[in-house]
Structures are given as C-alpha cells and as structure tokens.
Amino acid sequence: MSLAEVEATWRVDGGTPLPECTYDPELHTGPRLTIETTEERAAREAVARDICTTCPALLICELYALQTRPTSGIWAGRTPAEIAEQAAETEDLEVA
C-alpha cells in the first residue's frame, strides 16, 4: 500500500494525522544501509517507543502486531519479543 493510499484510508474526515511511523519508518524499523551499534539501536527504539505512546493508531497497531507477530521493528511501543510474550499470555487466558 502506498503512502497516498494509507492517507486516503486513514483520513476519514480529512483532519486525522497519520501515524508518525508512516513519515519516518526507519525510526521504527532501523536503518537500511547502515549497521547500528547496540547503543544506537537502544536510543532509536526509545524514541520510537515514546512516539508510539501518543500515536492515534496505537490500538490498531497493537492488534495488528498481536495477530501478525512481527520479527523486527517497534510496533505499538513494543519489540517483537515483547509482542510475542504478550500474545502468549493472551493465548493462555481462558474465556468464561
């Protein structure tokens, strides 16, 4: 899906801002052409997590991540390992 398609789908009333990750995806996924140090990655992920806390798509992103189980990046303020852990905990719950 192109950015234009995402914008058309997301902006129902024309005023809703897009999630920040659509404008700066490398912040959430990491750089494509360089290798990060451990410290650089931790700093980038901390900024991505902060941005996620105020994102208008946080709940949708979280649901998507729990369903798809991404293997990289920051999704709804969480790493893939954190998402997998949350999904496993959710699967263990019994429905009354």
Beta strands, then each sheet from edge to edge (+ up, - down):
end
